[in-house]
Amino acid sequence: MTFDHEQLTVHKGRRSGLPVAIAVHSTVRGMAIGGCRLKHYADWRDGVADALRLAEAMTYKTAVAGLDHGGGKTVVALPTAAPLTTDERHDVLLDVGDAVESLGGRYGTGPDVGTGPADMVTIGERTRWVFCRPAERGGSGDSSGPTAEGVLAALAALCAHRFGSADMAGLRVTLIGLGHVGTHLAKALAGAGAILTVTDVDPGRRTLADAMGAAWVAPAEAATAPADVVVPAALGGLLTPDLVPRLRCAAIAGPANNQLAEERVADMLHERGVLWVPDPVVSAGGAIYGTGVELRGLTPAAALAEVRGIGATVTRILGAGMSPHRAAKDLAEERLRGA
């Protein structure tokens, strides 16, 4: 990985003793924003590397979305996969708040994998630079709904471009991941009449699949199952060089961050004729909504209207006559240069 970030800090939490990594990729367009991820890593340095990758992706996400922000990320590398106790979690979140506050407003954080709106309240005990607290605590609330709304707008634009209609009724859709955003998407896609196949690493989520009349497939088989559209909504790194030749879908678009295991996979997908919409474009709904409500004073309805504008961005990128990855990068870089 090339290090072109503005700043990387790794604090040892004074309460938890855990490494709290904050990567700030860019503040050219304004304060860097990006979620706080609590996740087990085999080595804490893997967590630092993840923070660097995710922060860079956030810069492109905010630039393509037209937001006056740059990209950053917080990652706390948990030593085991065992859940934190209530006291351990509280200590970790306070340590995150201290680390965010030490940057003096260059970076603000919000929920990500392993954290939610209630956790932002705890982080907010140590810093004002935190977003997506529950609405009753002055924040914009859970970002999963707005994120899913943006994904649906992106899928509609993708389907209009690829299949000639934004209507997803009758299309075969494979959804990978039934977390907060994935559950929103599953219900919406089933309601829209899509022929839905789903998977999750938690076999208990199969109950949800059955309730929606969706087919269930093992996680290892989901990406290569026959489909019109594959929607990655779990962790990143799904799209590998080895996977591309085995794909049996026409298009891929979903909210999972860092879907490309390697940059060259985007060109491989383009050459194979699989239309991939870059995840920084698709997953921007939460950031658009949260910053709109909390920083720009928009009403929730107005902020959601901006989220749905992701569809127009997707249409622009797919109509550029080049790889969607390259088109999205060009748009982001144009806006970064103009800042």
C-alpha positions in Angstrom: 0.0 0.0 0.0 1.2 3.5 -0.9 1.1 5.8 2.1 -0.3 9.1 0.8 -2.3 9.9 3.9 -2.0 13.1 5.8 -1.8 11.5 9.2 -1.8 8.2 11.0 -2.0 8.0 14.8 -2.0 4.9 17.0 -2.8 5.4 20.6 -2.6 2.8 23.4 -5.9 3.4 25.2 -5.1 4.4 28.8 -8.2 2.5 30.1 -8.4 -0.5 27.7 -4.7 -0.9 26.8 -5.8 -1.6 23.2 -4.4 0.1 20.1 -6.7 2.8 18.7 -5.6 3.6 15.1 -7.0 6.7 13.4 -6.0 7.3 9.7 -6.7 10.7 8.2 -6.4 10.4 4.4 -7.4 13.9 3.3 -8.8 17.1 4.7 -8.5 19.0 1.3 -12.3 19.3 1.0 -12.9 19.7 4.8 -12.9 17.7 8.0 -12.2 14.0 7.5 -15.1 11.7 8.4 -15.2 7.9 8.8 -16.6 5.3 11.1 -15.2 3.6 14.2 -14.6 -0.1 13.7 -14.2 -2.5 16.6 -13.0 -5.8 15.1 -10.8 -8.8 15.9 -7.5 -8.9 13.9 -4.9 -11.6 14.1 -2.3 -8.8 14.5 -3.0 -5.3 15.6 -1.0 -4.0 12.6 -3.6 -5.6 10.3 -6.1 -3.2 12.0 -3.8 -0.3 11.2 -3.6 -1.4 7.5 -7.4 -1.7 7.4 -7.7 1.9 8.8 -5.5 3.2 6.0 -7.4 1.4 3.3 -10.8 2.5 4.7 -9.8 6.1 5.2 -8.6 6.4 1.5 -11.9 4.9 0.4 -13.8 7.5 2.5 -12.0 10.3 0.7 -13.3 9.0 -2.6 -16.7 8.3 -1.2 -17.1 11.9 0.1 -15.7 13.5 -3.0 -17.9 11.5 -5.4 -20.9 12.3 -3.2 -20.0 16.0 -3.4 -19.6 16.4 0.3 -17.3 19.0 1.8 -15.3 16.4 3.8 -12.3 14.2 3.4 -11.8 10.6 4.5 -10.7 9.1 7.8 -11.2 5.9 9.8 -10.9 4.6 13.3 -10.0 1.0 13.9 -9.6 -0.7 17.3 -7.9 -4.1 16.9 -9.6 -6.5 19.4 -7.2 -9.2 20.6 -9.9 -12.0 20.5 -13.2 -12.6 18.8 -14.9 -12.9 22.1 -17.5 -10.1 22.8 -16.3 -7.3 25.1 -17.9 -7.0 28.5 -20.0 -3.9 29.2 -17.1 -2.4 31.2 -14.5 -3.3 28.6 -16.6 -1.8 25.8 -17.1 1.4 27.8 -13.4 1.8 28.4 -12.6 1.2 24.7 -15.1 3.8 23.5 -13.8 6.4 25.9 -10.3 5.7 24.6 -11.6 6.3 21.1 -13.1 9.6 22.2 -9.8 10.7 23.6 -8.0 9.8 20.4 -10.5 11.6 18.2 -10.4 14.7 20.5 -6.6 14.8 20.2 -6.9 15.6 16.5 -8.7 18.9 17.3 -11.5 18.6 14.8 -9.5 17.4 11.8 -11.5 14.2 12.0 -15.0 13.1 13.1 -16.2 9.6 13.7 -19.5 7.6 13.5 -20.7 4.0 13.6 -19.1 1.2 11.6 -18.6 -2.5 12.0 -18.9 -3.4 15.6 -20.4 -0.1 16.8 -23.7 1.7 16.7 -25.5 4.9 17.6 -25.5 4.2 21.3 -21.7 3.8 21.2 -21.4 7.3 19.7 -23.0 8.6 22.9 -20.2 7.1 24.9 -17.5 8.4 22.5 -19.2 11.8 22.8 -18.4 11.9 26.5 -14.8 12.6 25.4 -15.2 14.5 22.1 -17.7 16.7 20.2 -16.5 15.2 16.9 -18.9 12.3 16.7 -21.9 11.7 14.5 -25.0 9.5 14.3 -25.9 9.5 18.0 -29.6 8.5 18.5 -32.0 11.2 17.4 -33.2 11.7 21.0 -29.6 12.5 22.0 -29.3 15.1 19.3 -27.9 13.0 16.5 -29.1 11.7 13.1 -29.7 8.2 14.4 -28.9 4.8 12.9 -27.2 5.3 9.5 -28.2 1.8 8.2 -31.5 2.9 6.8 -30.2 5.9 4.8 -27.3 3.7 3.6 -29.7 1.1 2.3 -31.8 3.9 0.7 -28.7 5.0 -1.2 -28.0 1.4 -2.3 -31.5 1.0 -3.6 -31.1 4.2 -5.6 -27.8 2.9 -7.0 -29.4 -0.5 -7.9 -32.2 1.2 -9.7 -29.8 3.2 -11.8 -27.7 0.2 -12.5 -30.6 -1.9 -13.6 -31.9 0.9 -15.8 -28.5 1.0 -17.5 -27.9 -2.7 -17.7 -31.4 -4.2 -18.2 -33.3 -1.3 -19.6 -35.6 -0.8 -16.6 -35.2 0.3 -12.9 -37.9 -2.2 -12.0 -36.2 -5.1 -10.1 -39.3 -7.4 -10.2 -38.3 -10.8 -11.6 -34.5 -10.1 -11.5 -32.3 -12.7 -9.7 -30.5 -10.9 -6.9 -28.0 -12.5 -4.6 -27.5 -10.5 -1.3 -24.3 -11.3 0.6 -24.7 -10.3 4.3 -27.7 -9.7 6.5 -26.4 -7.2 8.9 -28.2 -3.9 9.6 -27.9 -2.6 6.0 -28.3 -6.0 4.5 -31.6 -6.6 6.3 -33.0 -3.3 5.1 -32.0 -4.3 1.6 -33.4 -7.8 1.8 -36.8 -6.5 2.9 -36.9 -3.8 0.2 -35.8 -6.1 -2.6 -38.2 -8.8 -1.6 -41.0 -6.2 -1.6 -39.9 -5.0 -5.0 -40.4 -8.5 -6.4 -36.8 -9.5 -6.9 -36.0 -13.3 -6.9 -33.9 -13.2 -3.8 -31.0 -15.4 -2.7 -29.3 -14.5 0.5 -26.5 -15.6 2.8 -24.8 -14.6 6.0 -22.0 -16.1 8.2 -24.5 -16.3 11.0 -26.7 -19.3 10.1 -29.4 -17.9 12.5 -30.2 -15.3 9.8 -31.7 -18.1 7.7 -34.9 -17.4 9.7 -35.1 -14.0 8.1 -34.6 -15.5 4.6 -37.4 -18.0 5.2 -39.7 -15.3 6.3 -39.1 -13.3 3.1 -39.4 -16.4 0.9 -35.7 -16.0 -0.1 -33.5 -18.9 -1.1 -30.5 -19.5 1.2 -27.0 -20.4 0.0 -23.8 -21.1 1.8 -21.5 -18.0 2.1 -18.7 -19.6 0.1 -21.1 -20.2 -2.8 -23.0 -16.9 -2.9 -20.8 -14.8 -5.1 -20.7 -17.5 -7.9 -24.4 -18.4 -7.7 -26.3 -17.6 -11.0 -27.7 -14.1 -10.7 -28.5 -11.0 -12.6 -27.1 -8.8 -9.7 -24.9 -9.6 -6.8 -25.1 -7.2 -3.8 -22.1 -7.5 -1.4 -23.3 -6.2 2.0 -20.7 -7.9 4.3 -17.0 -7.2 4.9 -14.6 -6.3 2.1 -12.2 -8.2 0.0 -14.8 -10.2 -1.8 -13.8 -9.5 -5.3 -10.5 -11.4 -6.0 -8.6 -12.2 -9.2 -9.5 -15.9 -8.7 -13.2 -15.1 -8.3 -13.7 -13.0 -11.5 -13.6 -15.9 -14.0 -16.1 -17.9 -11.9 -18.7 -15.2 -11.7 -22.1 -16.0 -13.2 -23.8 -12.5 -12.8 -24.2 -9.5 -15.0 -23.6 -6.8 -12.5 -22.4 -6.2 -8.9 -23.3 -3.3 -6.6 -23.5 -3.2 -2.9 -22.6 -1.3 0.3 -19.7 -3.5 1.6 -16.5 -1.3 1.9 -13.3 -2.2 0.0 -14.8 -4.9 -2.2 -11.7 -5.1 -4.4 -9.0 -7.4 -3.0 -6.7 -5.8 -5.5 -7.1 -2.7 -7.7 -6.6 -4.7 -10.9 -9.8 -6.6 -10.2 -11.8 -3.6 -11.4 -10.3 -3.9 -14.9 -10.8 -7.7 -14.8 -14.5 -7.2 -14.1 -14.8 -4.6 -16.9 -13.0 -6.8 -19.4 -15.2 -9.8 -18.4 -18.3 -7.7 -19.0 -19.5 -7.7 -15.4 -20.8 -4.2 -14.6 -19.4 -3.3 -11.1 -20.4 0.0 -9.4 -17.7 1.1 -7.0 -18.6 0.7 -3.4 -17.6 4.2 -2.4 -20.4 5.5 -4.7 -23.0 2.9 -3.6 -22.4 3.1 0.2 -22.4 6.9 0.6 -26.0 7.2 1.9 -25.2 7.2 5.6 -22.5 9.9 5.2 -24.7 12.1 3.1 -27.6 11.7 5.5 -25.6 12.1 8.7 -23.7 15.2 7.6 -26.8 16.7 6.1 -28.8 16.5 9.3 -26.1 17.2 11.8 -23.8 19.7 10.0 -26.0 21.3 7.4 -29.2 21.5 9.2 -31.3 19.6 6.7 -34.6 18.0 7.6 -34.5 14.2 7.5 -36.7 14.3 4.4 -34.4 16.7 2.6 -31.3 14.6 3.6 -33.0 11.5 2.2 -33.7 13.3 -1.0 -29.9 14.0 -1.3 -29.2 10.3 -0.6 -31.4 9.3 -3.5 -29.2 11.5 -5.7 -26.7 8.6 -5.6 -28.8 7.2 -8.5 -27.9 10.2 -10.7 -24.3 9.8 -9.8 -24.4 6.1 -10.8 -26.0 7.0 -14.1 -23.3 9.6 -14.7 -20.5 7.1 -14.0 -22.0 4.3 -16.1 -22.5 6.6 -19.0 -18.9 7.8 -19.1 -17.8 5.3 -21.7 -15.1 3.7 -19.5 -14.6 1.4 -16.6 -17.0 2.6 -13.8 -14.0 2.4 -11.4 -12.0 4.7 -13.5 -15.0 7.1 -14.1 -15.6 7.3 -10.3 -11.9 7.9 -9.6 -11.8 10.6 -12.3 -14.9 12.3 -10.8 -13.4 12.2 -7.2 -10.0 13.4 -8.4 -11.6 16.3 -10.3 -13.4 17.4 -7.2 -10.3 17.0 -5.0 -8.3 19.1 -7.4 -10.9 21.8 -7.4 -11.1 22.0 -3.6 
